[in-house]
Amino acid sequence: MIELRGIRFIVAAKILGEIGDVGRLRSKGSFAMLTGTAPLEASSGRTKRHRLNRGGNRQLNYALYMMALARCRGDADTQAYMARLRTKGKSDKEAMRCLKRHLSNVVFRQLALDLRASQPGRLTT
């Protein structure tokens, strides 16, 4: 997992320690709910809205935040992604929230690949 940009040993250890058994996570959506980066529906009547998820594991959310900060400072692709979000009208806070969700998907994909490599008989999507 430390092959990902923005993750160092401490952040990787924090993520792995907080998750526990990686096999219990069924999808990137379940991982996003666990980390608190998935939006919650707050619709009423015909109006469809989503709101910030204040639940989830705050330690995992903080680890993703630290990863996002590191990537914003030193990764050209991430800086371009943030600039693209800002041109769409997102505030800095909203852009950071989108980046954390994106990183949540990236981390889940890497965890699933690592699990698949270590346990060939176990399926993870």
Secondary structure, DSSP 8 states (H G I E B T S, - for coil): -TTSTT--HHHHHHHHHHH--GGG--SHHHHHHHHT-S-EE--BTTB--EE----S-HHHHHHHHHHHHHHHHH-HHHHHHHHHHHHTT--HHHHHHHHHHHHHHHHHHHHHHHHHHH-TTS---
